[in-house]
Amino acid sequence: MGFLIFHTLPVELIGEPPASVLKAKRKKGELRLAEEMNVEHEVQLLVEEIRRLGSPNADGKISVKFGVLFRDDRCANLFEAMVGTLKAAKRKKIISFQGELLLQGVHDDVDVVLLQE
């Protein structure tokens, strides 16, 4: 069994990272950007589906029950990870719902409210 020893050297002694490392970092940034764009797209699709399935609540905002969203065939085909898309939309303050995470069955009666028109 061997041991690894790590040395920390000043940046001046190490120099610039190789071009391949820089290219890989750029690719990671591009992938991150593509993932963010995909999340934005899925959030927009979610907004459209909430409008399609929901109805105005007492405050005049469009609202739909989580169970209705989760069981809808079109939503099931559109979203790879609906719970993740819901969390992303909540984080961006596009929708609101009670709690941190919605689970099928347990939270079917929780209202998902569209905050933006």
C-alpha positions as CSV (number, residue, x, y, z in Angstrom):
1,M,0.0,0.0,0.0
2,G,1.5,3.3,-1.1
3,F,1.1,6.8,0.3
4,L,0.6,9.9,-1.7
5,I,2.4,13.1,-0.7
6,F,1.0,16.4,-1.9
7,H,3.3,19.4,-2.2
8,T,2.0,22.9,-2.5
9,L,4.1,25.1,-4.6
10,P,3.8,28.8,-5.2
11,V,1.9,29.6,-8.5
12,E,5.1,31.4,-9.7
13,L,6.9,28.0,-9.7
14,I,4.1,26.1,-11.4
15,G,3.5,28.5,-14.3
16,E,0.5,28.4,-16.6
17,P,-1.6,25.2,-16.8
18,P,-1.3,23.3,-20.1
19,A,-3.6,24.2,-23.0
20,S,-5.4,20.8,-22.6
21,V,-6.4,21.8,-19.0
22,L,-7.6,25.2,-20.0
23,K,-9.6,23.6,-22.9
24,A,-11.2,21.2,-20.4
25,K,-12.1,24.0,-18.1
26,R,-13.6,25.9,-21.0
27,K,-15.7,22.8,-21.9
28,K,-16.9,22.5,-18.4
29,G,-18.0,26.2,-18.5
30,E,-19.8,25.5,-21.8
31,L,-21.5,22.4,-20.4
32,R,-22.6,24.4,-17.3
33,L,-24.0,27.1,-19.6
34,A,-25.8,24.5,-21.7
35,E,-27.2,22.9,-18.5
36,E,-28.4,26.3,-17.2
37,M,-30.1,27.0,-20.6
38,N,-31.8,23.6,-20.4
39,V,-33.0,24.4,-16.9
40,E,-34.4,27.7,-18.1
41,H,-36.2,26.0,-20.9
42,E,-37.7,23.4,-18.6
43,V,-38.8,26.1,-16.2
44,Q,-40.5,27.9,-19.1
45,L,-42.2,24.6,-20.1
46,L,-43.3,24.2,-16.5
47,V,-44.9,27.7,-16.5
48,E,-46.8,26.8,-19.6
49,E,-48.1,23.5,-18.1
50,I,-49.2,25.3,-14.9
51,R,-51.1,27.7,-17.0
52,R,-52.7,24.9,-19.0
53,L,-53.6,22.8,-15.9
54,G,-54.2,25.4,-13.3
55,S,-56.9,27.9,-12.5
56,P,-57.0,31.3,-10.7
57,N,-56.9,31.0,-6.9
58,A,-58.3,33.5,-4.3
59,D,-55.4,35.9,-5.0
60,G,-56.0,35.7,-8.8
61,K,-52.7,33.8,-9.3
62,I,-52.7,30.6,-11.4
63,S,-52.5,27.5,-9.1
64,V,-52.4,23.8,-9.7
65,K,-52.2,20.8,-7.3
66,F,-48.9,19.0,-7.4
67,G,-50.6,15.7,-7.9
68,V,-52.4,17.0,-11.0
69,L,-49.0,18.1,-12.4
70,F,-47.3,14.9,-11.5
71,R,-50.0,12.6,-13.0
72,D,-50.5,14.5,-16.2
73,D,-49.3,12.5,-19.2
74,R,-47.9,15.5,-21.1
75,C,-45.9,16.7,-18.0
76,A,-44.6,13.2,-17.5
77,N,-43.3,13.2,-21.1
78,L,-41.9,16.7,-20.9
79,F,-39.9,16.7,-17.7
80,E,-37.1,14.2,-16.9
81,A,-37.0,15.4,-13.3
82,M,-40.1,17.4,-12.5
83,V,-39.2,17.8,-8.8
84,G,-35.9,19.3,-9.8
85,T,-37.6,21.6,-12.3
86,L,-40.0,22.7,-9.5
87,K,-37.2,23.4,-7.1
88,A,-35.3,25.4,-9.8
89,A,-38.5,27.5,-10.5
90,K,-39.0,28.0,-6.8
91,R,-35.4,29.1,-6.3
92,K,-35.9,31.7,-9.2
93,K,-39.1,32.9,-7.5
94,I,-41.2,31.9,-10.5
95,I,-43.5,29.6,-8.5
96,S,-44.1,28.9,-4.8
97,F,-45.2,25.9,-2.8
98,Q,-45.2,24.9,0.8
99,G,-42.1,23.0,1.9
100,E,-38.7,22.2,0.4
101,L,-39.5,19.1,-1.7
102,L,-42.7,17.7,-3.2
103,L,-43.2,13.9,-3.2
104,Q,-45.8,12.0,-5.2
105,G,-48.6,10.8,-2.9
106,V,-47.5,12.6,0.2
107,H,-47.8,16.1,-1.4
108,D,-50.5,15.6,-4.0
109,D,-52.7,18.3,-2.5
110,V,-50.0,21.0,-2.2
111,D,-50.7,24.0,-4.4
112,V,-48.1,25.0,-6.9
113,V,-48.7,28.8,-7.5
114,L,-47.4,30.7,-10.4
115,L,-45.9,34.0,-9.2
116,Q,-45.1,35.6,-12.5
117,E,-47.5,36.2,-15.4
